[in-house]
């Protein structure tokens, strides 16, 4: 299709994000909706995974890279890195292999990896098959995913659902559920309390809560008469000190599970929502009202920590509360939790906020299931939910009211099973998303999504690999091998994407419809780029034609002007 001057100047570009030639040499086009861009990070390499929204990735400002981890073939763990300076992704790297422990053998959707960064810059990836020994892969160099050392953590035996957190002082806690019946005589399958381990040397050595406190159980019980001795902790969140009067703490939210009236059976019934916070300084648990429960919070002490009673156990709706709950905190340190209840008349998404005296409850008018949440202001939060579509709901009054802010979809309307807000994210790597699948063999896509924005602005010449330069001649786009005749383009951000202005006459290009063109620059591993126009959803070729498919598209170079 012929390019006219107005259509032209957008031609280049947004240096937004870019997905590298991800998997098997393929390059994936961005899926753009308004101001959200979704990139396929790994195609058909993910497997069924549990949806607990914990520690999916981190942004490392030292090297200007985002690192993410996800579950792949044979329940093994893979890591990738995005270089924000070049706009490219690395290929997936196998880091943690399934351990085939004495407690569990085979593929396992519980074995999802969790990624944090120690104060010394080393990346720490935790994973654990269901009721297995907790494992840690530690990067051999700081700020790098090139080489790893994988080992077990004996202090974390029979672990499930690990939740790693790092305090401001550098201590690393990993909360996990212990299948106690494997290691304590006389216990039964629903005896599964929470424990934790602690490292004060950047993950090199560990102590468990039993050795630290002398208590056999950190949070939970073995002897409830209602057979609800399993803890399903949906999320834990670290809060640094706020001002002088609000000390650092770790916010915890959970539900009870077990066999109920059917005896000591695993995961038959779910009941009630609970909240507590844990103070690292003294290793004590506290309810929202400040009641000090000491170094072990057991069943007899949980009543003060109740957020919502979901009613009597009911065989028709045995799981009256969801596996996943979310927790965050206001600038006053007050917790806000989100969970889903089902009392037999359908599911309802609920939020509860502690106002200093009591829990204030609200319904959240949403679709799908719980994904994740993030803090956006003193009492402002965004909560993400969905299934076939991802919905973002916001509140400015700590959950008393919620409004739909925006929504977006995955390519080809694929369904989402898991979404993580990346810690300290840098756009456009805001979310790590896994496609829903029931397969335990590679069949799911893994995505990165975020706000579209220019990664680079400034003045450039734009050239083909053969050094033909893009220029404007007689108000038409052309190519020239004469650098003196080559146009100089100024890339500026416009509505989240990039617009191009001809430096010579300060004119901006428009589409033939009169709309401003907007662009993404899709980076390749060798520094070359593809030019993607977001409104027409086509790529510009080096013969000035357009293609709809990335693998049929030419590459370009951006040459900065001094």
Buried (B, 14 or more C-beta within 10 A) or exposed (E): EEBBBBBBBBBBBBBBBBBBBBBEEEBBBBBBBEBBBBBBBBBBBBBBBBBBBBBBBBBBEEBBBBBBBBBBBBBBBBBBBBBBEBBBBBBBBEBBBBBEBEBBEEBBBBBBBBBBBBBEBBBBBBBBBBBBBBBBBBBEEBBBBEEBEBEBBEBBBBBBBBBBBBBEEEBBBBBBBBBBBBEEEEBBBBBBBBBBBBBBEBBEEBEBBBEBBEBBBBBBBBEBEBBBBBBBBBBBBBBEEBEEEBBBBBBBBBBBBBBBEEEBBBBBBBBBBBBBBBBBEEBBBBBBEEEEBBBBBBBEBBEBBBBBEBEEBBEEBBBBBBBBBBBBBBBBBBBBBBBBBBBEEEBBBBBBBBEEEEBBBBEBEBEBBBBBBBBEEEBBBBBBBBBEBBBBBBBBBBBBEBEEEBBBBBBEEBBBBBBBBBBEBBBBBBBBBBBBBEEBEBBBBBBBBBBBBBBBBEBBBBBBEEEBBBBBEEEBBBBBEEEEEBBBBBBEBBEBBBBBBBBEEEBBBBBEEEEBBBBBBBBBBEEBBBBBBBBBEBBBBBEBBBBEEBEEBBBBBBBEEE
